[in-house]
Amino acid sequence: MRVKFYLSIGLAGATRTDIVEMPDDSSENDIEEEYQTWKNDYIEGYWDKISEVADD
């Protein structure tokens, strides 16, 4: 089965769409797991504690 994956960060042109081939007997959970892996290949982020807040 072919599944369309789509990703957007809300900015014009900042999207990604791929058609992914999955086994015909894939469950929605299988597809979701594959989507999460696909998505994480394109997104990078982190958080960090800040000890002091600078005055701007």
PDB file of N, CA, C, O and CB in Angstrom:
ATOM      1  N   MET A   1       0.850  -1.176   0.000  1.00  0.00           N
ATOM      2  CA  MET A   1       0.000   0.000   0.000  1.00  0.00           C
ATOM      3  C   MET A   1       0.888   1.229   0.000  1.00  0.00           C
ATOM      4  O   MET A   1       1.983   1.227   0.562  1.00  0.00           O
ATOM      5  CB  MET A   1      -0.963   0.004   1.217  1.00  0.00           C
ATOM      6  N   ARG A   2       0.405   2.257  -0.627  1.00  0.00           N
ATOM      7  CA  ARG A   2       1.137   3.523  -0.656  1.00  0.00           C
ATOM      8  C   ARG A   2       0.471   4.481   0.320  1.00  0.00           C
ATOM      9  O   ARG A   2      -0.753   4.598   0.363  1.00  0.00           O
ATOM     10  CB  ARG A   2       1.176   4.130  -2.099  1.00  0.00           C
ATOM     11  N   VAL A   3       1.304   5.168   1.108  1.00  0.00           N
ATOM     12  CA  VAL A   3       0.810   6.096   2.122  1.00  0.00           C
ATOM     13  C   VAL A   3       1.497   7.441   1.911  1.00  0.00           C
ATOM     14  O   VAL A   3       2.706   7.497   1.687  1.00  0.00           O
ATOM     15  CB  VAL A   3       1.067   5.551   3.571  1.00  0.00           C
ATOM     16  N   LYS A   4       0.729   8.518   1.982  1.00  0.00           N
ATOM     17  CA  LYS A   4       1.283   9.866   1.835  1.00  0.00           C
ATOM     18  C   LYS A   4       1.610  10.417   3.216  1.00  0.00           C
ATOM     19  O   LYS A   4       0.740  10.479   4.086  1.00  0.00           O
ATOM     20  CB  LYS A   4       0.290  10.807   1.084  1.00  0.00           C
ATOM     21  N   PHE A   5       2.864  10.818   3.419  1.00  0.00           N
ATOM     22  CA  PHE A   5       3.301  11.472   4.653  1.00  0.00           C
ATOM     23  C   PHE A   5       3.481  12.954   4.364  1.00  0.00           C
ATOM     24  O   PHE A   5       4.026  13.323   3.323  1.00  0.00           O
ATOM     25  CB  PHE A   5       4.629  10.839   5.200  1.00  0.00           C
ATOM     26  N   TYR A   6       3.033  13.798   5.267  1.00  0.00           N
ATOM     27  CA  TYR A   6       3.111  15.253   5.102  1.00  0.00           C
ATOM     28  C   TYR A   6       3.608  15.873   6.395  1.00  0.00           C
ATOM     29  O   TYR A   6       3.249  15.431   7.487  1.00  0.00           O
ATOM     30  CB  TYR A   6       1.730  15.851   4.703  1.00  0.00           C
ATOM     31  N   LEU A   7       4.438  16.899   6.266  1.00  0.00           N
ATOM     32  CA  LEU A   7       5.003  17.592   7.416  1.00  0.00           C
ATOM     33  C   LEU A   7       5.076  19.076   7.094  1.00  0.00           C
ATOM     34  O   LEU A   7       5.492  19.451   5.997  1.00  0.00           O
ATOM     35  CB  LEU A   7       6.408  17.027   7.784  1.00  0.00           C
ATOM     36  N   SER A   8       4.676  19.929   8.041  1.00  0.00           N
ATOM     37  CA  SER A   8       4.753  21.377   7.879  1.00  0.00           C
ATOM     38  C   SER A   8       5.131  21.997   9.217  1.00  0.00           C
ATOM     39  O   SER A   8       4.717  21.517  10.272  1.00  0.00           O
ATOM     40  CB  SER A   8       3.406  21.960   7.355  1.00  0.00           C
ATOM     41  N   ILE A   9       5.921  23.069   9.165  1.00  0.00           N
ATOM     42  CA  ILE A   9       6.229  23.809  10.395  1.00  0.00           C
ATOM     43  C   ILE A   9       5.503  25.146  10.426  1.00  0.00           C
ATOM     44  O   ILE A   9       5.786  25.990  11.277  1.00  0.00           O
ATOM     45  CB  ILE A   9       7.740  24.031  10.525  1.00  0.00           C
ATOM     46  N   GLY A  10       4.564  25.341   9.496  1.00  0.00           N
ATOM     47  CA  GLY A  10       3.727  26.531   9.514  1.00  0.00           C
ATOM     48  C   GLY A  10       4.262  27.731   8.761  1.00  0.00           C
ATOM     49  O   GLY A  10       3.649  28.798   8.796  1.00  0.00           O
ATOM     50  N   LEU A  11       5.373  27.589   8.090  1.00  0.00           N
ATOM     51  CA  LEU A  11       5.927  28.681   7.288  1.00  0.00           C
ATOM     52  C   LEU A  11       5.740  28.354   5.811  1.00  0.00           C
ATOM     53  O   LEU A  11       5.797  27.190   5.413  1.00  0.00           O
ATOM     54  CB  LEU A  11       7.437  28.914   7.618  1.00  0.00           C
ATOM     55  N   ALA A  12       5.518  29.377   5.011  1.00  0.00           N
ATOM     56  CA  ALA A  12       5.314  29.173   3.578  1.00  0.00           C
ATOM     57  C   ALA A  12       6.502  28.425   2.977  1.00  0.00           C
ATOM     58  O   ALA A  12       7.652  28.833   3.139  1.00  0.00           O
ATOM     59  CB  ALA A  12       5.110  30.524   2.859  1.00  0.00           C
ATOM     60  N   GLY A  13       6.212  27.345   2.293  1.00  0.00           N
ATOM     61  CA  GLY A  13       7.253  26.559   1.633  1.00  0.00           C
ATOM     62  C   GLY A  13       8.009  25.614   2.544  1.00  0.00           C
ATOM     63  O   GLY A  13       8.853  24.853   2.071  1.00  0.00           O
ATOM     64  N   ALA A  14       7.732  25.642   3.826  1.00  0.00           N
ATOM     65  CA  ALA A  14       8.449  24.784   4.781  1.00  0.00           C
ATOM     66  C   ALA A  14       7.642  23.508   5.008  1.00  0.00           C
ATOM     67  O   ALA A  14       7.178  23.230   6.113  1.00  0.00           O
ATOM     68  CB  ALA A  14       8.695  25.530   6.137  1.00  0.00           C
ATOM     69  N   THR A  15       7.491  22.746   3.931  1.00  0.00           N
ATOM     70  CA  THR A  15       6.737  21.500   4.001  1.00  0.00           C
ATOM     71  C   THR A  15       7.533  20.368   3.376  1.00  0.00           C
ATOM     72  O   THR A  15       8.487  20.588   2.630  1.00  0.00           O
ATOM     73  CB  THR A  15       5.377  21.647   3.304  1.00  0.00           C
ATOM     74  N   ARG A  16       7.126  19.177   3.693  1.00  0.00           N
ATOM     75  CA  ARG A  16       7.736  17.984   3.104  1.00  0.00           C
ATOM     76  C   ARG A  16       6.625  16.967   2.895  1.00  0.00           C
ATOM     77  O   ARG A  16       5.837  16.710   3.806  1.00  0.00           O
ATOM     78  CB  ARG A  16       8.887  17.401   4.018  1.00  0.00           C
ATOM     79  N   THR A  17       6.558  16.392   1.713  1.00  0.00           N
ATOM     80  CA  THR A  17       5.588  15.346   1.401  1.00  0.00           C
ATOM     81  C   THR A  17       6.331  14.193   0.736  1.00  0.00           C
ATOM     82  O   THR A  17       7.143  14.408  -0.164  1.00  0.00           O
ATOM     83  CB  THR A  17       4.440  15.886   0.479  1.00  0.00           C
ATOM     84  N   ASP A  18       6.054  12.977   1.177  1.00  0.00           N
ATOM     85  CA  ASP A  18       6.630  11.780   0.564  1.00  0.00           C
ATOM     86  C   ASP A  18       5.545  10.721   0.438  1.00  0.00           C
ATOM     87  O   ASP A  18       4.626  10.649   1.255  1.00  0.00           O
ATOM     88  CB  ASP A  18       7.835  11.244   1.396  1.00  0.00           C
ATOM     89  N   ILE A  19       5.665   9.920  -0.575  1.00  0.00           N
ATOM     90  CA  ILE A  19       4.829   8.735  -0.726  1.00  0.00           C
ATOM     91  C   ILE A  19       5.693   7.553  -0.268  1.00  0.00           C
ATOM     92  O   ILE A  19       6.785   7.325  -0.789  1.00  0.00           O
ATOM     93  CB  ILE A  19       4.308   8.554  -2.230  1.00  0.00           C
ATOM     94  N   VAL A  20       5.179   6.812   0.713  1.00  0.00           N
ATOM     95  CA  VAL A  20       5.935   5.716   1.318  1.00  0.00           C
ATOM     96  C   VAL A  20       5.230   4.401   0.999  1.00  0.00           C
ATOM     97  O   VAL A  20       4.011   4.290   1.126  1.00  0.00           O
ATOM     98  CB  VAL A  20       6.079   5.912   2.863  1.00  0.00           C
ATOM     99  N   GLU A  21       5.996   3.432   0.592  1.00  0.00           N
ATOM    100  CA  GLU A  21       5.456   2.103   0.311  1.00  0.00           C
ATOM    101  C   GLU A  21       5.476   1.294   1.605  1.00  0.00           C
ATOM    102  O   GLU A  21       6.520   1.134   2.238  1.00  0.00           O
ATOM    103  CB  GLU A  21       6.272   1.382  -0.819  1.00  0.00           C
ATOM    104  N   MET A  22       4.311   0.789   1.983  1.00  0.00           N
ATOM    105  CA  MET A  22       4.150  -0.014   3.198  1.00  0.00           C
ATOM    106  C   MET A  22       3.577  -1.374   2.805  1.00  0.00           C
ATOM    107  O   MET A  22       2.901  -1.488   1.782  1.00  0.00           O
ATOM    108  CB  MET A  22       3.222   0.708   4.242  1.00  0.00           C
ATOM    109  N   PRO A  23       3.841  -2.406   3.612  1.00  0.00           N
ATOM    110  CA  PRO A  23       3.209  -3.705   3.339  1.00  0.00           C
ATOM    111  C   PRO A  23       1.683  -3.583   3.348  1.00  0.00           C
ATOM    112  O   PRO A  23       1.125  -2.799   4.117  1.00  0.00           O
ATOM    113  CB  PRO A  23       3.664  -4.755   4.378  1.00  0.00           C
ATOM    114  N   ASP A  24       1.016  -4.353   2.501  1.00  0.00           N
ATOM    115  CA  ASP A  24      -0.442  -4.279   2.390  1.00  0.00           C
ATOM    116  C   ASP A  24      -1.159  -4.581   3.706  1.00  0.00           C
ATOM    117  O   ASP A  24      -2.265  -4.091   3.932  1.00  0.00           O
ATOM    118  CB  ASP A  24      -0.919  -5.237   1.328  1.00  0.00           C
ATOM    119  N   ASP A  25      -0.552  -5.368   4.557  1.00  0.00           N
ATOM    120  CA  ASP A  25      -1.202  -5.728   5.817  1.00  0.00           C
ATOM    121  C   ASP A  25      -0.819  -4.805   6.979  1.00  0.00           C
ATOM    122  O   ASP A  25      -1.014  -5.162   8.141  1.00  0.00           O
ATOM    123  CB  ASP A  25      -0.857  -7.155   6.174  1.00  0.00           C
ATOM    124  N   SER A  26      -0.275  -3.622   6.676  1.00  0.00           N
ATOM    125  CA  SER A  26       0.137  -2.674   7.727  1.00  0.00           C
ATOM    126  C   SER A  26      -1.084  -2.155   8.489  1.00  0.00           C
ATOM    127  O   SER A  26      -2.095  -1.786   7.892  1.00  0.00           O
ATOM    128  CB  SER A  26       0.927  -1.485   7.113  1.00  0.00           C
ATOM    129  N   SER A  27      -0.970  -2.135   9.800  1.00  0.00           N
ATOM    130  CA  SER A  27      -2.041  -1.571  10.626  1.00  0.00           C
ATOM    131  C   SER A  27      -1.839  -0.055  10.719  1.00  0.00           C
ATOM    132  O   SER A  27      -0.791   0.463  10.334  1.00  0.00           O
ATOM    133  CB  SER A  27      -2.060  -2.224  12.058  1.00  0.00           C
ATOM    134  N   GLU A  28      -2.841   0.639  11.226  1.00  0.00           N
ATOM    135  CA  GLU A  28      -2.689   2.084  11.439  1.00  0.00           C
ATOM    136  C   GLU A  28      -1.547   2.357  12.405  1.00  0.00           C
ATOM    137  O   GLU A  28      -0.844   3.358  12.265  1.00  0.00           O
ATOM    138  CB  GLU A  28      -4.000   2.701  11.974  1.00  0.00           C
ATOM    139  N   ASN A  29      -1.353   1.482  13.382  1.00  0.00           N
ATOM    140  CA  ASN A  29      -0.246   1.638  14.321  1.00  0.00           C
ATOM    141  C   ASN A  29       1.102   1.499  13.604  1.00  0.00           C
ATOM    142  O   ASN A  29       2.027   2.265  13.875  1.00  0.00           O
ATOM    143  CB  ASN A  29      -0.357   0.601  15.453  1.00  0.00           C
ATOM    144  N   ASP A  30       1.217   0.523  12.688  1.00  0.00           N
ATOM    145  CA  ASP A  30       2.446   0.360  11.900  1.00  0.00           C
ATOM    146  C   ASP A  30       2.733   1.615  11.086  1.00  0.00           C
ATOM    147  O   ASP A  30       3.869   2.084  11.029  1.00  0.00           O
ATOM    148  CB  ASP A  30       2.336  -0.862  10.966  1.00  0.00           C
ATOM    149  N   ILE A  31       1.695   2.151  10.460  1.00  0.00           N
ATOM    150  CA  ILE A  31       1.853   3.357   9.644  1.00  0.00           C
ATOM    151  C   ILE A  31       2.258   4.536  10.523  1.00  0.00           C
ATOM    152  O   ILE A  31       3.141   5.308  10.148  1.00  0.00           O
ATOM    153  CB  ILE A  31       0.545   3.678   8.882  1.00  0.00           C
ATOM    154  N   GLU A  32       1.631   4.687  11.681  1.00  0.00           N
ATOM    155  CA  GLU A  32       1.967   5.781  12.602  1.00  0.00           C
ATOM    156  C   GLU A  32       3.418   5.679  13.067  1.00  0.00           C
ATOM    157  O   GLU A  32       4.118   6.690  13.133  1.00  0.00           O
ATOM    158  CB  GLU A  32       1.021   5.770  13.821  1.00  0.00           C
ATOM    159  N   GLU A  33       3.874   4.477  13.388  1.00  0.00           N
ATOM    160  CA  GLU A  33       5.275   4.294  13.804  1.00  0.00           C
ATOM    161  C   GLU A  33       6.231   4.686  12.680  1.00  0.00           C
ATOM    162  O   GLU A  33       7.239   5.350  12.922  1.00  0.00           O
ATOM    163  CB  GLU A  33       5.529   2.830  14.226  1.00  0.00           C
ATOM    164  N   GLU A  34       5.917   4.278  11.460  1.00  0.00           N
ATOM    165  CA  GLU A  34       6.755   4.633  10.311  1.00  0.00           C
ATOM    166  C   GLU A  34       6.733   6.141  10.077  1.00  0.00           C
ATOM    167  O   GLU A  34       7.763   6.738   9.763  1.00  0.00           O
ATOM    168  CB  GLU A  34       6.282   3.891   9.043  1.00  0.00           C
ATOM    169  N   TYR A  35       5.557   6.761  10.230  1.00  0.00           N
ATOM    170  CA  TYR A  35       5.437   8.210  10.077  1.00  0.00           C
ATOM    171  C   TYR A  35       6.287   8.936  11.110  1.00  0.00           C
ATOM    172  O   TYR A  35       6.986   9.892  10.772  1.00  0.00           O
ATOM    173  CB  TYR A  35       3.971   8.644  10.200  1.00  0.00           C
ATOM    174  N   GLN A  36       6.237   8.498  12.360  1.00  0.00           N
ATOM    175  CA  GLN A  36       7.021   9.146  13.419  1.00  0.00           C
ATOM    176  C   GLN A  36       8.522   9.061  13.113  1.00  0.00           C
ATOM    177  O   GLN A  36       9.251  10.034  13.307  1.00  0.00           O
ATOM    178  CB  GLN A  36       6.717   8.495  14.791  1.00  0.00           C
ATOM    179  N   THR A  37       8.974   7.920  12.644  1.00  0.00           N
ATOM    180  CA  THR A  37      10.385   7.762  12.265  1.00  0.00           C
ATOM    181  C   THR A  37      10.724   8.688  11.106  1.00  0.00           C
ATOM    182  O   THR A  37      11.741   9.379  11.141  1.00  0.00           O
ATOM    183  CB  THR A  37      10.693   6.294  11.884  1.00  0.00           C
ATOM    184  N   TRP A  38       9.872   8.707  10.072  1.00  0.00           N
ATOM    185  CA  TRP A  38      10.079   9.571   8.907  1.00  0.00           C
ATOM    186  C   TRP A  38      10.140  11.028   9.337  1.00  0.00           C
ATOM    187  O   TRP A  38      11.041  11.764   8.934  1.00  0.00           O
ATOM    188  CB  TRP A  38       8.958   9.368   7.867  1.00  0.00           C
ATOM    189  N   LYS A  39       9.170  11.446  10.163  1.00  0.00           N
ATOM    190  CA  LYS A  39       9.081  12.837  10.624  1.00  0.00           C
ATOM    191  C   LYS A  39      10.331  13.242  11.399  1.00  0.00           C
ATOM    192  O   LYS A  39      10.867  14.332  11.199  1.00  0.00           O
ATOM    193  CB  LYS A  39       7.835  13.032  11.500  1.00  0.00           C
ATOM    194  N   ASN A  40      10.787  12.368  12.276  1.00  0.00           N
ATOM    195  CA  ASN A  40      11.943  12.696  13.108  1.00  0.00           C
ATOM    196  C   ASN A  40      13.237  12.796  12.308  1.00  0.00           C
ATOM    197  O   ASN A  40      14.215  13.372  12.785  1.00  0.00           O
ATOM    198  CB  ASN A  40      12.103  11.661  14.192  1.00  0.00           C
ATOM    199  N   ASP A  41      13.252  12.247  11.104  1.00  0.00           N
ATOM    200  CA  ASP A  41      14.417  12.409  10.234  1.00  0.00           C
ATOM    201  C   ASP A  41      14.536  13.841   9.705  1.00  0.00           C
ATOM    202  O   ASP A  41      15.603  14.239   9.237  1.00  0.00           O
ATOM    203  CB  ASP A  41      14.339  11.428   9.065  1.00  0.00           C
ATOM    204  N   TYR A  42      13.439  14.625   9.777  1.00  0.00           N
ATOM    205  CA  TYR A  42      13.423  15.981   9.229  1.00  0.00           C
ATOM    206  C   TYR A  42      13.345  17.072  10.296  1.00  0.00           C
ATOM    207  O   TYR A  42      13.525  18.250   9.988  1.00  0.00           O
ATOM    208  CB  TYR A  42      12.264  16.127   8.289  1.00  0.00           C
ATOM    209  N   ILE A  43      13.081  16.695  11.535  1.00  0.00           N
ATOM    210  CA  ILE A  43      12.911  17.679  12.601  1.00  0.00           C
ATOM    211  C   ILE A  43      14.047  17.530  13.601  1.00  0.00           C
ATOM    212  O   ILE A  43      14.400  16.421  14.005  1.00  0.00           O
ATOM    213  CB  ILE A  43      11.534  17.514  13.303  1.00  0.00           C
ATOM    214  N   GLU A  44      14.609  18.661  13.990  1.00  0.00           N
ATOM    215  CA  GLU A  44      15.620  18.664  15.033  1.00  0.00           C
ATOM    216  C   GLU A  44      15.269  19.774  16.007  1.00  0.00           C
ATOM    217  O   GLU A  44      14.919  20.880  15.595  1.00  0.00           O
ATOM    218  CB  GLU A  44      17.056  18.852  14.445  1.00  0.00           C
ATOM    219  N   GLY A  45      15.358  19.494  17.247  1.00  0.00           N
ATOM    220  CA  GLY A  45      15.066  20.499  18.262  1.00  0.00           C
ATOM    221  C   GLY A  45      15.654  20.082  19.600  1.00  0.00           C
ATOM    222  O   GLY A  45      16.109  18.951  19.771  1.00  0.00           O
ATOM    223  N   TYR A  46      15.638  20.991  20.523  1.00  0.00           N
ATOM    224  CA  TYR A  46      16.130  20.702  21.860  1.00  0.00           C
ATOM    225  C   TYR A  46      15.587  21.737  22.819  1.00  0.00           C
ATOM    226  O   TYR A  46      14.995  22.732  22.402  1.00  0.00           O
ATOM    227  CB  TYR A  46      17.672  20.676  21.895  1.00  0.00           C
ATOM    228  N   TRP A  47      15.786  21.505  24.091  1.00  0.00           N
ATOM    229  CA  TRP A  47      15.506  22.502  25.115  1.00  0.00           C
ATOM    230  C   TRP A  47      16.705  22.551  26.038  1.00  0.00           C
ATOM    231  O   TRP A  47      17.478  21.597  26.119  1.00  0.00           O
ATOM    232  CB  TRP A  47      14.193  22.176  25.903  1.00  0.00           C
ATOM    233  N   ASP A  48      16.858  23.673  26.736  1.00  0.00           N
ATOM    234  CA  ASP A  48      17.997  23.864  27.629  1.00  0.00           C
ATOM    235  C   ASP A  48      17.583  24.814  28.737  1.00  0.00           C
ATOM    236  O   ASP A  48      16.909  25.810  28.476  1.00  0.00           O
ATOM    237  CB  ASP A  48      19.237  24.409  26.860  1.00  0.00           C
ATOM    238  N   LYS A  49      17.971  24.527  29.953  1.00  0.00           N
ATOM    239  CA  LYS A  49      17.693  25.429  31.067  1.00  0.00           C
ATOM    240  C   LYS A  49      18.586  26.661  30.970  1.00  0.00           C
ATOM    241  O   LYS A  49      19.754  26.565  30.592  1.00  0.00           O
ATOM    242  CB  LYS A  49      17.901  24.712  32.421  1.00  0.00           C
ATOM    243  N   ILE A  50      18.035  27.797  31.311  1.00  0.00           N
ATOM    244  CA  ILE A  50      18.788  29.056  31.310  1.00  0.00           C
ATOM    245  C   ILE A  50      18.873  29.520  32.756  1.00  0.00           C
ATOM    246  O   ILE A  50      17.857  29.668  33.434  1.00  0.00           O
ATOM    247  CB  ILE A  50      18.110  30.154  30.387  1.00  0.00           C
ATOM    248  N   SER A  51      20.090  29.747  33.217  1.00  0.00           N
ATOM    249  CA  SER A  51      20.256  30.117  34.621  1.00  0.00           C
ATOM    250  C   SER A  51      19.903  31.581  34.872  1.00  0.00           C
ATOM    251  O   SER A  51      19.438  31.912  35.962  1.00  0.00           O
ATOM    252  CB  SER A  51      21.685  29.848  35.065  1.00  0.00           C
ATOM    253  N   GLU A  52      20.107  32.454  33.911  1.00  0.00           N
ATOM    254  CA  GLU A  52      19.768  33.866  34.063  1.00  0.00           C
ATOM    255  C   GLU A  52      19.051  34.356  32.808  1.00  0.00           C
ATOM    256  O   GLU A  52      19.348  33.914  31.699  1.00  0.00           O
ATOM    257  CB  GLU A  52      21.040  34.714  34.334  1.00  0.00           C
ATOM    258  N   VAL A  53      18.130  35.247  32.991  1.00  0.00           N
ATOM    259  CA  VAL A  53      17.430  35.842  31.859  1.00  0.00           C
ATOM    260  C   VAL A  53      18.043  37.206  31.590  1.00  0.00           C
ATOM    261  O   VAL A  53      18.094  38.055  32.479  1.00  0.00           O
ATOM    262  CB  VAL A  53      15.895  35.956  32.130  1.00  0.00           C
ATOM    263  N   ALA A  54      18.506  37.416  30.365  1.00  0.00           N
ATOM    264  CA  ALA A  54      19.127  38.695  29.995  1.00  0.00           C
ATOM    265  C   ALA A  54      18.034  39.723  29.762  1.00  0.00           C
ATOM    266  O   ALA A  54      16.983  39.407  29.204  1.00  0.00           O
ATOM    267  CB  ALA A  54      20.021  38.545  28.723  1.00  0.00           C
ATOM    268  N   ASP A  55      18.283  40.960  30.192  1.00  0.00           N
ATOM    269  CA  ASP A  55      17.367  42.065  29.920  1.00  0.00           C
ATOM    270  C   ASP A  55      17.629  42.581  28.517  1.00  0.00           C
ATOM    271  O   ASP A  55      18.762  42.921  28.174  1.00  0.00           O
ATOM    272  CB  ASP A  55      17.528  43.203  30.969  1.00  0.00           C
ATOM    273  N   ASP A  56      16.597  42.639  27.717  1.00  0.00           N
ATOM    274  CA  ASP A  56      16.750  43.142  26.331  1.00  0.00           C
ATOM    275  C   ASP A  56      16.307  44.574  26.235  1.00  0.00           C
ATOM    276  O   ASP A  56      16.360  45.165  25.157  1.00  0.00           O
ATOM    277  CB  ASP A  56      15.947  42.287  25.339  1.00  0.00           C
TER     278      ASP A  56
END
